[in-house]
Amino acid sequence: MTRIALGSDEVTPLTDALVAALRAAGHEVTLHGPPAGGGEEWVAASAAVGRAVAAGEAERGVVCCWSGTGASIAANKVPGVRAALCADAETARMARRYNDANVLALSLRLTSPAVGEEILAAFLASPAGDDDFDRRNLAELERMERPAG
């Protein structure tokens, strides 16, 4: 069982499908924003997911907004978060392999529930890359996050 934080600024058929798929697979799901019954907009909902992942309260996160771009930007403002906006399963697999992405961002406008479930499944099933190339580049990303000085 994986702990997943999911946030969105709207409740839509996509968010409903994602939550149902996660729960059906036995994951522990923590909701943020309107899916949790709140009124937060995309920045607050996405940042809350990012904070949950960065703090270890969730192993992975999913953020959604109309385009998916704002949600990914907001989540990426949290140190330790590597959010990837994905429109297909292969991009999600590559985001895990090459970037060790820990937050998946999806567009509410472009992503159907069926495609969203495919992307989510690929994101959750794919391991982070473990060869020298992958480790070297991830280490460089982590160095970039550290404060200068």
Buried (B, 14 or more C-beta within 10 A) or exposed (E): EEBBBBBBBBBBEBBEBBBEBBEEBEBEBBBBBBBBEBEBBBBBBBBBBBBBBBEEEBBBBBBBBBBBEBBBBBBBEBEEBBBBBBBEBEBBBBBBBBBBBBBBBBBBEEBEBEBBBBBBBBBBEBEBBEEEEBEEBBEEEEEEEEEEE
